[in-house]
């Protein structure tokens, strides 16, 4: 028999249901006496064992694996004579207890545990099995098959440990607390239980599921790593510093002076393809992304598309991973020690869909550095860059769980995400001095104003014939004839770096740079990657920190907050020196010069009114923190505002609060700036909007130059002009800012247990979290209701698709106990007459109530006389009671008749009666069920007619309302406020209530 039915997308078609019956019969015939078999549905993927009844249900709900046309895992014999001559590995040992979900996790972690055969009869096998890996597999398999104690059916040793460790991570239990409860549980269980006695032994059991890390010694002065060819050295060849700590007697110990933790990237990328769901999502950017004018994902940016055009071989396989890198430092001690800094480096895959892309579960820590590395961060990046080069050139053989085949996995770094100081460390271009802008580089316009470097000249981005280019006194005293700064390509930057004589890394090296080096501090190690110079965007400006710094500068100036305002005495004297804006010069009417309040700052009474307004604002729960706690009305300032507080303040509160408190010429550009950040940080962007923002931000900065003194224009104010261009290149900013990284750093700070060794605590907690997250990714919770699959069907189901499901439900109602059928069939007809009478009397409320009746009730309406009696008031409440009881009965039916329903699906349209000890009741059940279903069908077809029409003529297909997943749960929806029904009850109102 042809097995083309497996590819049939309509799982309600007769061909598909007949195919499931044939498969179940085949599995029974080739596995006699087996109560559980491998489930070949798309969710279980032949890795989990289920009862034969559940396998049939899974195949209806999830569909069968499209490539599983040879049922070799269910007894079908395959002729291997024509197979490939590649070396084969038989199943090491069949997976033990099929009821244990952990078995599927072990299979995912060790793909060689299961032999998969593709459509051509060829085995897709992983790389040769390593002896150490096989030993880990045997240990895990032993713990997974070993009962927690003799006679325990629900937990194996491995399952118990995984559950307990999940609780430890979720509720942040310390190791001592976990040891205590583990000891209590061990004493509670029978004496011959196998539960580990403490946290250390539990970690050893889970060691096989973790990915581990490497310790690499580093020079105390950040000169080099004792790595590869330098691994055997005891002193640094650059600064001659000892590799190990010295005792007071100048004796060498075996304790290294500095240790870097490196977490290999390859196995972590391979794990993304060990789960069917994650492996499928890794192809989302190619197979399911909608390509239109809206940018929802980095795939929609020009940088991604240009990379695909430049490297078509890499782009040909959507499973190749596009990575982003991020780094930032934090103090693991909080406020106890301000001198210590820990720097992790994270990688995150951009292949995933938007709802998974920046989640903590998919972020991978690659490097953990003990202190602030400064420009020597490239020393610690050496192992990562070496692995990235190998991933680009050679790749790594990886098993794809979604397809059951091996492929060569390659990876590329698209860009880095850092705050401004870390931007300088990673990019090699210093973000301080006269050329601090890493985008404009030496073409930036900067000058010395009010005792610091400021960045003006934003008229260069205006059109050539703009009137503001000719004004001088309104700006910096000069006209503007220059064009916007040029854009530097990666090849030009690399050529420039190759001409420089860069000093070696290390703390002992002089930091003095020749003028010819411009702002380059070192040649970034990322340029060793073959594709790095071809990228259109290599480093991102962090919008989170830019927005916060702009907010602090702006609000501090308009509120004239001491220590935060840029309108200082030095700024006023600088205006006098430049000979511009005489109204802002120092007031020398008396013997002492005085700085008067500027027109762009609030008066004391207005400032107090503004602060009271901010303190009175209340946001919905979860939208923002309590900003009112940061308001000091008496002091006239804000204290303790976090980055997200500034984010909400800038976009929601600032344009409203200043509207009537500042001059209109000052309010308008500030409101335009607020709208700029609001549109820039949206989850979806339109290219046309980004082109408009690129124009608007130039207008805002030019207006600011006419309002505020030059001291206002710090580097953070200037880099705003580049943000729309980066959004066009890389897409929405929520994939390229530091909010997810900062949240993750907060989690790492909480994981410090041993304050003497904070990095050791962090790395151990992270590796443990990785192993348990892998268990969570590969153990999705099944739907709570057996009918939940119905609501997951496509929204475009027509009436014919709905009625095709009726073959299942006709048999389902036939299995109802007599008491359930009596409840359905014996509702008093007078209730229905009352509702019909009210509807005839044009009562809107009664008409809506009639619309909520189940189809079986509507069948009584056909037998009613033309003139029904008047409506008694009590019947409406009685009917509601009947309906609530009916819902309870149907809810019980979902749980207790599932197996019977599946058995009836395999028998097609044949009618059976529910088992009953009462023969008359059984006969009544068999006779009543078909009639009820006929009434249900009639009621459902009638419900498709327009609510305003008294005729039973059906609508044409083009005018018929499309069914959506939510329609199955609706009964009535009032659209005009009169109670008229906008959504008639369907067949699922009875079956899925």
Secondary structure as UniProt FT lines:
FT   HELIX           4..7
FT   TURN            11..12
FT   HELIX           14..30
FT   TURN            32..33
FT   STRAND          36..38
FT   TURN            42..46
FT   STRAND          49..51
FT   HELIX           52..62
FT   TURN            66..67
FT   HELIX           72..74
FT   HELIX           80..82
FT   TURN            98..99
FT   HELIX           102..109
FT   HELIX           111..113
FT   TURN            119..120
FT   HELIX           131..145
FT   TURN            150..151
FT   HELIX           157..170
FT   TURN            171..172
FT   HELIX           175..188
FT   TURN            191..192
FT   HELIX           199..205
FT   HELIX           206..208
FT   STRAND          214..218
FT   TURN            220..221
FT   HELIX           228..230
FT   TURN            231..232
FT   TURN            237..239
FT   STRAND          244..246
FT   TURN            248..249
FT   STRAND          252..256
FT   STRAND          258..262
FT   HELIX           266..271
FT   TURN            272..273
FT   HELIX           276..281
FT   TURN            282..283
FT   HELIX           284..287
FT   STRAND          294..295
FT   HELIX           298..300
FT   HELIX           302..310
FT   HELIX           312..316
FT   TURN            318..319
FT   STRAND          321..330
FT   TURN            332..335
FT   TURN            338..339
FT   STRAND          342..349
FT   TURN            354..358
FT   HELIX           360..362
FT   STRAND          363..369
FT   HELIX           374..376
FT   HELIX           377..393
FT   STRAND          396..400
FT   TURN            401..404
FT   STRAND          405..409
FT   STRAND          411..418
FT   HELIX           420..427
FT   TURN            434..435
FT   TURN            438..440
FT   HELIX           441..443
FT   STRAND          446..449
FT   TURN            450..451
FT   STRAND          452..455
FT   HELIX           458..461
FT   TURN            464..465
FT   HELIX           467..470
FT   TURN            473..476
FT   HELIX           490..498
FT   TURN            507..508
FT   HELIX           515..517
FT   TURN            518..519
FT   HELIX           525..528
FT   TURN            530..531
FT   HELIX           532..534
FT   STRAND          539..541
FT   HELIX           543..558
FT   TURN            559..560
FT   TURN            562..564
FT   HELIX           569..578
FT   HELIX           582..584
FT   TURN            599..600
FT   HELIX           604..616
FT   TURN            621..623
FT   HELIX           627..630
FT   STRAND          631..632
FT   TURN            633..636
FT   STRAND          637..638
FT   HELIX           643..648
FT   HELIX           649..653
FT   HELIX           654..657
FT   TURN            658..661
FT   HELIX           664..680
FT   STRAND          685..686
FT   HELIX           687..707
FT   HELIX           710..712
FT   HELIX           715..718
FT   HELIX           720..730
FT   HELIX           733..735
FT   HELIX           739..750
FT   HELIX           755..757
FT   HELIX           758..777
FT   TURN            786..787
FT   HELIX           788..791
FT   TURN            795..796
FT   HELIX           799..804
FT   HELIX           806..814
FT   HELIX           818..825
FT   HELIX           829..840
FT   TURN            841..842
FT   HELIX           844..851
FT   HELIX           855..858
FT   HELIX           859..863
FT   TURN            873..874
FT   HELIX           875..896
FT   HELIX           898..906
FT   TURN            907..909
FT   HELIX           919..943
FT   TURN            947..948
FT   TURN            957..959
FT   HELIX           965..969
FT   HELIX           988..991
//
